């Protein structure tokens, strides 16, 4: 398996690389508040870390292109919290589409949008469909947060309200970048009544979750849990890459 980092390539490298029918991975992040204990760049840091962690373990006759991170995303639900930098949904969709169009112009045929932020998914899904329509690209759009977690790692009752800055993100940050977690600020943020109605049916702003804009028990986010989650997410991403490589 060969991983080619787009940022280190030069123009003469492209024709031979595209002849190998590579699968390209575009990490998509966000820059938004994550409570008092995690940095603004959490989603971007985790998107890159999970992609690189997965690619280190991928094997077989597959050629992969690691595209550069897009560090800003659709974070309009965090507008009330100072420090958040957000693209409007239509802007994110346009950026993702234009990156895909540029990849297609270079001869690319298989692309994965890998998001570290759930708020990106709607725009990425639309961009993926447009790229399929306009260029015939095979495009997958995924967010690691959507992949299931076994009850043995995180009980469903906990996972249900682990929406933002809770056990999952804290655990992954402790595993990949422990120095960026502010230990003294870690807490158990129980969602209020509004958040209890969410379940994908109710539009929400981060302040609807709780005053801190966080929902989840971050005290459960240990490095050990982060290592187990990273392994599961890497396995899921690598399986997707293999399936993408088999597409005609």
PyMOL commands that set and color helices and strands:
alter all, ss='L'
color gray80, all
select helices_A, chain A and resi 6-8+11-18+42-57+76-78+89-105+118-135+144-146+156-159+167-180+183-185+195-197+206-209+218-220+223-245
alter helices_A, ss='H'
color red, helices_A
select strands_A, chain A and resi 2-5+23-28+63-70+110-115+138-143+188-189+216-217
alter strands_A, ss='S'
color yellow, strands_A
deselect
rebuild
show_as cartoon
